[in-house]
Amino acid sequence: MDWREHIATDSQVLVGKPVVRGTRLSVDFILGLLAEGWSEQRILENYPSMTADAFRAVYAYAAQVLGDEATYPIRRTGS
């Protein structure tokens, strides 16, 4: 899936946060709802502008951003 078909950024919408195209639903907002235990069905009922393709795009976007992110463990010395 090419998430670019469903995820957009615009400095005039939510200060440029990535959103589901045509909405003000940010990627981090949707992921936050899922993390809080909301099901896709519950999100669809409350935000009818979401679609199954939009969910897949949110996941694909998150996967790419996280895949591009480098994480370095912090070693702590002395307690």
C-alpha positions in Angstrom: 0.0 0.0 0.0 1.2 3.5 -0.8 0.2 5.4 2.3 0.7 8.7 0.4 -2.7 8.2 -1.3 -4.4 8.5 2.1 -2.0 10.4 4.4 -1.3 14.1 3.8 0.6 17.0 5.5 -0.4 20.6 5.2 1.0 23.4 7.3 -2.5 24.8 7.5 -4.0 21.7 9.0 -3.0 20.7 12.5 0.3 22.6 12.1 1.5 20.1 9.5 0.9 16.9 11.4 0.2 13.9 9.1 -3.5 13.4 8.8 -5.9 11.1 7.0 -6.4 13.0 3.7 -9.6 15.1 3.6 -9.9 15.0 7.5 -8.4 16.6 10.5 -7.7 13.1 12.0 -4.0 12.9 12.7 -2.1 9.6 12.4 -1.0 9.9 16.0 -4.6 10.5 17.1 -5.8 7.3 15.4 -2.9 5.3 16.8 -3.6 6.8 20.2 -7.2 5.6 20.1 -6.1 2.1 19.1 -3.5 2.2 21.9 -6.3 3.1 24.4 -8.2 0.0 23.3 -10.6 1.4 20.7 -11.4 -1.1 17.9 -11.3 -0.1 14.2 -15.1 -0.6 14.3 -15.6 1.8 17.2 -13.4 4.4 15.4 -15.4 3.9 12.2 -18.7 4.5 14.1 -17.4 7.7 15.7 -15.4 9.0 12.7 -17.2 7.9 9.6 -14.7 9.6 7.4 -12.2 6.8 8.2 -12.1 3.9 5.8 -10.4 0.5 5.8 -7.8 1.8 3.4 -7.2 4.8 5.7 -6.4 2.4 8.6 -4.0 0.5 6.4 -2.4 3.8 5.4 -2.0 4.8 9.0 -0.3 1.5 9.8 1.9 1.7 6.7 2.9 5.3 7.5 3.8 4.4 11.1 5.7 1.3 10.0 7.8 3.4 7.5 8.5 6.2 10.0 9.5 3.8 12.7 11.5 1.7 10.3 13.5 4.8 9.3 14.1 5.7 13.0 17.3 4.8 14.7 17.2 4.0 18.3 20.3 3.8 20.5 20.0 2.2 24.0 21.3 4.3 26.8 23.7 2.6 29.1 23.5 3.6 32.7 26.5 3.3 34.9 26.5 3.3 38.7 23.3 3.3 40.6 
